[in-house]
Amino acid sequence: CTTIELPFMCPFEEYYVPEVDDLVWVLHLPNGSSKGLILGRYWSKNHTPPDGVKQGIRRKDFSREQGKCYWQYDDTEVGEGNEGKMLFHNDDDVEVTVDGDLKEETKGDVEKKSEGDYTVKSEGTLNIKGVSAVKVESDGSVTIKASGGITIQSSGGITISGDGKTTIDGLNFLNHKHNCTAPGSPSGTATV
């Protein structure tokens, strides 16, 4: 049957309008069945929870296609010291825009993994600081490039080592030679 348009309830300012033929809860007003408020969709045999009915699961799907984009909090392991798990999943791109400052803080480890390129850009200064150490490691090569100068400063020693040759401005740092000059004169031009 066809019904007139009814207002849709938007708890917490959330916008999610059901589509045609969706089964929804309707709260009718006392002045007649033609006046009411749509409360939202409900679970049925044609609209079942993604992982079935489970205690301790709090989940919010953002797509009509289940499993495409959702938040889920799992607190099923009941007991003292149990730590629930929060999961965000999205099949498509994710873009986060913050007009103010952004601060992330954790008491545990942080791991970020990408199957593609990983780029960090800053319009200002990019600061990386480790209280105990900073480690940069690659299974391939490491390139440091600057339009200005590069400064390396250490209150301890500086060690540069490699299994291959170390080259600075095209010269082998360890095995280059200087042309012989008179005693007390500056060294001659270096050659490979």
C-alpha positions, 0 to 999 in steps of 0.5 A: 500500500501507499502511505503519505510521507512521515517525518523520520526520527533522527536520534543524536542528529544522525542522518540515515533515511530508510529506502522504499520497501524497508520495514520500519517502526512507526510511532503513531500520534493519538490524532490518527494513523495518518500522523506519526513518526518513523523510528527506524529499521528493525531486525527481521528474517530479511534484515538480520544482524551481520554476526547473528545475535551476540551479547557484548557486541555493539556495532554500527553499519554505515552502508546498507551492504553489511560489512562494507563500512562499520564500527564495532566494539567487542566486549564479549569476554566477560571477566575482570581485566577484560579489555574490549576491542574497537574495530573500524572497517571500510572497503573504500577510501577514508578521509579525515579532516581536522581544522584544529590540532590533532593529538593521538596518545596510547599507553601501548604500541602503535603499528601502521601498515600499508600495502601501498606507499605511505606518505607523511607531509607537513607544510611546517616542520616535521618533528620525529622524536624518540625518548630512547632511540629513533630507528629507520630501517628498510629492506631496500634503500633509504634516501634522504633529500633536502633542497637546503642543507643537511645537518647531523649532530650528535653529543656521542659518536657518529658511525657510518658503515656499509658492506658496499663502498661509501660514496660522497660526491662521487668519491669512494670515501674509504679507498680514494687517493690524493695527488702527491704534493709538497710536504706542508702543502694542502692535499691534492685533488682526490681521485677514485 
